[in-house]
Amino acid sequence: MKYLLTLILSITLFASCEGPEGPAGRPGINILGQVFEVNINLNTANNFEQVVTIPSDIEVYESDALIVYRYEGSFNGADIWTPLPATYFDSFGGTFLYTFNHTYYDLKFFLDGNFNLSVLTPNWTQNQVFRVVLVPAEFANADLSFEELQNVLELEFTGR
């Protein structure tokens, strides 16, 4: 019993101890991705593909990632977005998909399938809304030494 009481008292004492507060860190950086939407037609007139230039006020670097979503409609007032590539199946056994590729200054959207796409109704080809999300990123560099990494990250290590 005496051992149990000593153990509980020790845990209570050590659990409530606090050390001195460390120095304040540097302010963080707030980096947000950029988002824009486009409304395009994918039909026989443009061979089911369309190139869209990224707006000039959005700066894209070669290392950045672009993620694209297709607007599917809404449910209870909330928009429904499907990530590309997105594959659909028709009732006749055919498949078609929306996809894209990109550089750091434009995107090419296209519709592809295993049948004649001109039979698709306008709700699949006209006024298609896509949301483009730019995720800022840097190429990883695995060749950095510890000192180079410390300098790149501007870290300060104490000898404790």
Secondary structure, 3 states (H helix, E strand, C coil): CHHHHHHHHHHHHHHCCCCCCCCCCCCCCCCCCEEEEEEECCCHHHCCEEEEECCCCCCCCCCCEEEEEEEEEEECCEEEEEECCEEEECCCCCEEEEEEEECCCEEEEEEEECCCHHHCCHHHHCCEEEEEEEECCCCCCCCCCHHHHHHHHCCCCCCC
